[in-house]
């Protein structure tokens, strides 16, 4: 048996460490949650008694139907809206595409509670546009659905832009030569080519709506959904066993959607061959102006939601005194943590971005570049994909049962900023892992082979070659982790302490206390910080492109 080289030993050891990390941060908390759902308050095993009680209690079980209803309706609304928007950005000559794309991405920079707050200002009991509801109420399913459309739109749009960006011009030329009409070409060539993107976008929207907590908490009123049920059981009633049951019920549709999406993706075939001719949209005044107006309306509505929240954060006393003030940003006057919550979020986001990017990119490198050790690589890959199917509320609840368990040597992490960092990295791991894997697949394996022949260590090759080449993707991962850590609510709602309260949690608490303008102000601080960091990333990418990415220009 040949002796294992030092580099192979280092790589395989890294795989083991990565798998252990994913077990502790994802798999074991989920196991703890599952175990808790079969126990009573004395931690005695009771089998399916908790589940039977849940499904036989109409008030609790009704939230399942409510969650499915708002998720299905929101998905049905977002998909066509995002598809037409993505079509305008990729298949037309609409002017200002960069501006429209930037407008569509605004919701990603904001916590999910922001659109709910804006809708309260517009259609709440004292809202500006309340008469337009003709006696109806924004509190309930209608408010949840409208806010979810705003929140989910950019996620669907990005997927559909990627799906529509790849097209072979020869298919359209052939259709034109055969005399096919424009509508027929759309339904026989364009839609079939984007069907897998539509399916993926649909599953993403459905999962986001099913698992989101912030919107339903702020504007849901008495309309219970699974996400708010978990919060009420755990925080309101201290019924951790029933909270675990609701968590497992919430996990089920997320896993089904994730599995179905993976099955559909495996059936996808390449849309572009080596001989493909990229499709370049040709000007069509009627189409382009129609789509321009459409994008202007949708982009304007998205910006309008943000503008209403920004305006509300500057109002003295809604709706009686509409003069402007910065007093709502004096958070110390309205919350015991004051500005401390914002600084906690900034620290969390920074640590999540730095540590998360290092762990995720290094982990993806180990999985992709390790020779042999198939069992370890497959296990690490499966564990890396697991967080994508786990809602933040479920993962956070699992952390309570796992890290707070008696005898757990990691219990010292509980109620500290460290556990929030671990949770955030684990929660947003999969998307970043896929980004890193995609970038690493573009590198030829000969880099490592040549390095080995020259007796250059794998660590040196990684630092001197792999990292500089993949720097744009590394920066993308860092910003993704930072922004999500700043805006997340559901993943950390059960884990913060008085000393580690976050800005997104402060928004929830301020809104509960009736300080809607102050909640809007804190939400705008999150938006401003996320936008500033994103702009800084774009500038840094531009500056480094000339030094570390010059080879791409050759």
N, C-alpha and C positions, 0 to 999 in steps of 0.2 A: 504494500500500500504506500503510494507516494506521500512524502511528508508535506504537510500543509504550509504554504508560505506565510510570512508574517502579515502581508496585506490581506490574504484570504481570511486569516484568523481575526484581523481587525474588522473586516467587513461582516463576517458571520456573527461576531460578538455584538456589533452594532445592530444587526437584525434582531438578535435576542433582546437587547435593551429596548428597541423600538416596540417589539411585541409586548414586552412587559409594561411599558408605558401605556399602550393602548388598552391592555387588560385592566390596569388600575384606573385609568381615566374614563373608560367607557363600559367595558364588558362587565366588570365586577359590580359597579353601581347599578347596572340594569338587573343583574342577578339578585342584588339586595332588594331592589324594588319588587321584582317578581316574588321573591320569598315573603316579603312583607304583606303582599296581597292575600296570602294564604294563612295569615296569623290574626289572632285577636289582640286586644289591648294588653293582655298578659303575655304576649308573644308565644302563645300556644298555637300549634297547627290546627286549623279548622277546616281544611280542605276548600271546597268551593262555596262555603257558607257566605263569605263576603260578596262573591259574584252573584249568588242567588238573591241576596238581599238588595244588591244594586239594581239588578234587572227587574225585580219585583216591586221596586219603589217608583211609581210613575213620575214623581217630581224629579228624580235623578235621571231616570232613563230617557225622559223627554229631551234632555240636552244632547243626546246622541242624534236624534232626528233634527234638532235645531242646527247642530254643527254641520251635518250633511247638507241641509237645505241652503245655508248661507254659502257653503263652499261650492256647491254645484252652481248656484245662481251667479256667484262672483266669477267663477271660471267661465261660464257661458257668456258673460259680459266682456271680460278682459280679453279673451282669445281673439274675437273678431276685431276689437279695437286695436290691440297690439299688432295683429297681422297686417292690417291696412297701414298702420304707422310704419312698421318695418318694411313693407312693400314700397312705401313712398321713399324711404331712405336708401333702398338698395336697387329698386327697379324703375326709378324715374329720374328726371333731371330737375327735381325740386331745388329751388335756391335756398341757401341757408341750412343745409342738411346738418352741418356741425352744430349750429345753434339748437335746432330741433332735437338732435340726439342728446345734447347736454341738458335741455329742459326735461326730457323724458327720464333722465337718470337722477333727478332731484330727490325723489322719494327714498332712494337708497341711502342718502346722506342723513335722513331724519329717522327718529324713532317712530314706530308704528302708531304711537299715540297722537302724533302731530295732526294727521288728517282728521282724526276724531275730534280734536280740540277745535279745529277750523270749522267743522260742520256744526259744532255747538254754537259758535259765534254766528254762523249764517242761519241755521235752522232750529236752534235750541228754543227753549221756552221764551227767551228774550232776544232771539236772533233777528238779524236784519231782514232776512227773507222768510221769516216764519209764515206770513200770509200765503206764500206760494204752496204750502202744504195743505191748505184748505181744511184745517182742523186736525190733520194728522200729526204724528210725532216722529221726530228723527231718532228718538231713543228706542232701540230695538233692532229688528232684522234689517230694516231699510238703511239705518245709519251704519250698521256693521258692514253691509254689502257695499255701500258707496265708498266708505273709507278703505275697505279692502281693495276695491278697484284701483284707487290711487296708489296704495301701498304695493300691490302686486304687478302693476303695469310694467315697470322697468324690467323686472325679472323675466316676464314673458317676452317683452320687446327684444332684449338682448339675445335670447335663444332663437327667436324668429329672424332676427337680422343675420345671425350666423347661418341659419338654414337657407335663407334666400340669397345670401351672398355668393353661394356656390351654384353656378348654372352653366350649362353648355350651350353656347349660342347656336350650335349646329341643329339642336332640337327645334329651336324657334324658327330657324331658316327653313328647315324641312316642313314645318307646319305652315309657314307662309307660302311655300312653293305648292303645297297641296290645297291651297285656297281656304284654309281654316280661318274662321272668324276670330276676332280678339277674345270674346267670351269663351269660345270653345278651346282656344289655346290656353287660356287661364285655367279652365277646369280639367284639361287633359294633360297639360305639361307643367304649369306652375304649381298648382295645388298638390299633385302627386309627388313632385320633387321636394316639397316642404312638409309632407305629411308627418315625418318622424319628428321634425321640429315642433309641429303643432301638438303632437302627442306628448312630447317631453314638457312643453310649456304648460299644457293642461294639467299634467301630474304635479308640476312644480307649484302652480297656482292653487290647486286643490289642497296640497299639503300645507302650504303657507297659511291659507285661510283656516284650515282645520286646527292648526297648532298655535295660531297667534293668540296672545293673551291681552296685549295692550289695548287694541281697538275695542274688543268686547267689554273690557273692564271700564273704559271711559264712556262709551256711548251705547253699550248694550242694554242699559236699564235693567228690567226684570227678565229679559230674554236670556236665559241661561244657555251656555255652550260648554263643551267639555273642558276647555281651557280655564274658564272662570269657575267651573265646578271643582276642579282640583284645588284652586286657590281658596275657595270657601271651605272645603273639607279640611285642608291642612292649616290654614291661617285662621279662619273664622271659628271652626269647631274643634281644632286640634285632633281631628279624626284621621290619623295617619294611615290606618289600615284601609279605610274607604278611599282616601286620596290615592293610595297605591293602586287600588282597583280601577279608579277612573284613569289613572296614568297608563295602565296596561290597555284599557279600552281605547284611549287616545293613540297609543302606540300602534295598535292593530291596523287602522286604515293607512297610517303613514308607511308601514312596512309593506302593505299590499300595493300601494301606489308606487313605492320604490321598486318592488320586485317586477311589477308590470312594466314599468319604464325600462328596467334593465332587459327584459325579454324583448320588448319592442326594439330597443337599440341594437340588439344582436342581429335582428333581421334587416337592419339598414345596410344598404349596399352603397358603394362609392358612386357619387354623382359626377365626378370629374375623372376622366381617364388621362393618360399621358398625351393623347391627341386632342383633348378637349380645347375648345376655343372659348375663352372667357366672354361672358355676356356683358356688353357695354350698352347701357340704356340709350336709346335715341330720343331726341327731343320730340315731345308731342304736346303742344300748347294746351289743348283741352284737358288732357290727363294731368299734366304737370300743375296747372293752376288749380284744378279740383283738389289734387292731393296737397298742394300748398295750403289751401284754405282749411283742409281737414287737419293737417299738422298744426296750423296756427291755432285752431280751436282747441285741440287736445293739449298742445303745449301750453296754451294760454290758461286752460283750466288747471293744469298741474301747477303752473307758476302762481295762479290765483289762490290755490289752497295754501301754498307757502306764504304768499303775501298777506293773507288774512290772519294767519298765525303770527306773523311778524308785526302786523298792525295791532292785533289784540294784545301782544306783549308790551305795547307802548301806551295803552289806554289807561287812564287814571281809575275810572270806576264804571265798568260796563253795566247797563247801557245809558246811565244817567249823566256821566261826565266823560265825554269823548276827547277831552284834551290830552295832549301827549305828555308822557313822563318817562323817565328812566327808573322811577322808583320800584317798578316790578322786578328790576334786576338786582335790587338790594335783598338778596335771598336770605341774609341773616335775620331779616325782620319777619320772615314767614315760615322758616323751617329751622329746626334746632341745629342741623348740620350746615345750613347756609351754603356758602361757596365751597365748603369742604366736600360736598357731594360731587361737584364738578371736578375738583382736583383729584378726587378718588377715581373718577372715570378716566381722567387723563392719564393717571398712573397705570390703571388697568389696561387701557388701550395701548400705551407705550410698551409695557412689559409683554402683553399678548402679541404685539407686532414683532418685537425683537426675538423673544424666546420661541414664539410659535413659528415664525419664518425659519429660524435655525433648525428647529426640530423637524418641521414638515419637509423642508427641502433636503436636509440630510437624510431623512427617512426615505424619501422618494429615490434619492441617489442610491442608497443601500439596496433597496428593492430592485431597482433597474440594473445596477452594475455588478451586483454580487454574482460570482460564478458558482454554480452548483447550489447546494443547500436549498433544494426546491421546497421542502416542507416548511422551513422557516419563512421563506419569501412568500409562499401562498398564504400562510397564517397572518403574516404582517399585512399583506394586501387586503385580506378579508376584514381584518380589524380596522384598517384605514378607511374602508368603505362604509363601515357600520354607522358612524355618526350621521351620515346623510339621511338615514331612515329614522333617526331618533329626534323627536321634538324637544325643544329646549326645556319646557316644563318637566317633561319626563326625566330627562337627564339630571336636571337640578334636584328633583325629588329623590332620584336614586342616590345622589351625593349625600343627602341628609342621612339616609339609612346606612350607607356604606362607611362614610368617614366619621359619622357620629356613633358607630357601633362600639360597644364595649370590647376592649381588647385589641382594637385596630391600632397598630403602631403609627399609622398616618393620621390619627385623630387630632394631632396638634395643629393640623392645617385647617380644621373646621373654624369657621367664623373669622378667617383672616383674608387679606387681599390675595394671598397665594392660592387659595382654593378657587377664588374667582378667576384668576389667571388660568389655572389648570382647566377649569370648566369651560372657559371661553375658547381656549386652544382646542380642546376636545370637540366642542360643539361645532366649530367652523373648520374642522380638520379636513374633511373629505374634498370639498371644492378646491381648497388650496393644494391638496395632495395631487389632484387630477391636473391642476395647472402646472405644477412642478414636473409631473410625469410626462406631460405633453412636451414641455421644453426639453427634458432630458432625452426623449426619444428622437429628437432631431440631431443629437450628437452621435457620430459614428463610434462604434465600439473600438475602432482602431486607436483612438486617443489613449485608452487604457492599455492596449496591447503594446503600443510604441513606448509608453512610459515604463511598462514592465520590462521590455527588452533593454531599455536604457538604465534599468535599476533605479528608476525614480519612484518614490513611495506613492501609494494611492492618495494619501492625504495631501501631498504636495501637488499632485495632478488636479485633485479636486479644488484646491484653493487657487492655483495659478491658472487653470484652464477652464474648468467647469463653471465655477462661480462667475468669472467675468463674462463668459459667453452667455450665460443664462441670467444675467443681471436684470434685464427688463422684466422677466417673469418673477424674479425674486422681489423686485419692488412692487409688482402687482400683488403678490401674496401679502407683503407687509401692509399695504394700504387696505386690502380686503380685510385682514385681521383687525387692523386699527379701527376702521369705520364700523365694523360689526360689533366690536367690543364697546365702542362708544354708544351705539344705538340699541343694543340688546336689552330686552326686558325679561322675557319669559325664562331664559336660561339662568338668570341670577336672582329671580324674585324670591327664592327660598333660601338663598345662601348668604345674603349680606347681613352684617351686624350694624350696631349703632356707629361703629368706627369706620366701617367700610361701605356705607351707603353710597349708591351711585347716582349720577345725574338722571339717568332714565328712570330709576326707582323714585327719585325725588319728584319727577313729573307726575307719577301715579299718586304719590302721597299728597302733593299740593292740590291736584285736581279733586281728590277725595275730600280735602279740607275746604273746598270751595274757592281756592285761590287759582282760578282758571287762568287769569292773566299772568300770574307768576309761573304757572306750569308751562304756558306758552313761551315765556321768556327763557326758561331753562331748556326747553326743546329747541329754541332758536340758537342757544349757545352750543348745543350739540351739532346742529346743522352747520353753523359757522365754523366750528372746529374741524368737522369732517371735510368741509369744502376747502378750508385753508390747507389741510394736510394733502388733499388730493391735488391741489394746484402746486404745492411744493414738490410732490412726486413728479408731476409733469415737467416742472422746471429742472429737477435733478436728472430726470431721464434724458432731457435735451442736452444738458451740460456734459453728461457722461457718455452720450452717444458718440461724440467725436473721439474720445480717448479709448474707451473699451469696446465700442461697437463699430469701429471704422471698417472692419472686415466685411460688414454687411453692405457697405457702399461699393465694394469692388465688383 
